[in-house]
Amino acid sequence: MDSSHYSNLVKLCRNDADRFKVDYTLNVLYPGQNLGVQDPWYHDIKAFEKVFLQLDDVCNQIVDNIINEARQR
């Protein structure tokens, strides 16, 4: 997600509760930095691999966060 996608999603939010759910994907790994995921479309295969690895890391961290939250309950 980049800043334009973020802005477009926020405009669709009905209220603050909806806005709270919208965040940059990479903030899972780099909180508060609001880094965008590079669009690999106009680049070579290495750019696709980089994006895949970034998103794989994010997904793994989300799973770890969910497990840790469940253990604390």
N, C-alpha and C positions, 0 to 999 in steps of 0.2 A: 504494500500500500504506500502511496506517496501522498504528499500534502493535498493534491487536488482530489484524490479519492477520499481522503479523510474528510475534507470540507464538504464534499457531496453527501457523504454518509451522515454527517452531523446535521446537515440541512433537513434530512429525512426524519430526524428524531422528533418524537412527539413531546418529550419532556426530559428533565434532567436524568431520570432513571435510564432512559434510552441512551442519552449521551454518555453516561458513565460506562456503558458497555462497548463503546467505540474506542479503539486504540490502535496504534501502529503495531503491526505484528512483531517487529524486532524489539519492541519495548519489553517483551518477555525476557529477552536476554540482556538488553541494555536499557534499563528503566529510565524513563524521562528523556531519552535522547531523540526520540521521534525520527528514527532513521527509516528511510524508505527501502523497500526491496527493489533492487534494480530490475527493470524490464529487460529480459535477455533477448527479446525478439529480433533485434537488429544486430545481434552479436553472434559470435561463434558458439560452438557447443560448450566451451569452457564456462561461458556466462550462464548457460542453463544449469550446468553442474554446480556452479557456485550458489545459484538461487536454490537449487534442490537441497544442497547441504545446509544452507541457512534455515530453510523451512523445516528440514528434518531436525535440526538442533532446537528450533522453537517448539516443535511438536513434542520432542522428548522432554523439554523443560516443562511444558504444560502438564504432561503426564506426571512428572515428578512432583510438581506443585499440587496436583490433585491428590496424589498418594500421601504427601506430607500433611495436607489439610485433613484428610480422612483419619490419619493416625493421631492427630491432635484432638479428635473428638472423643 
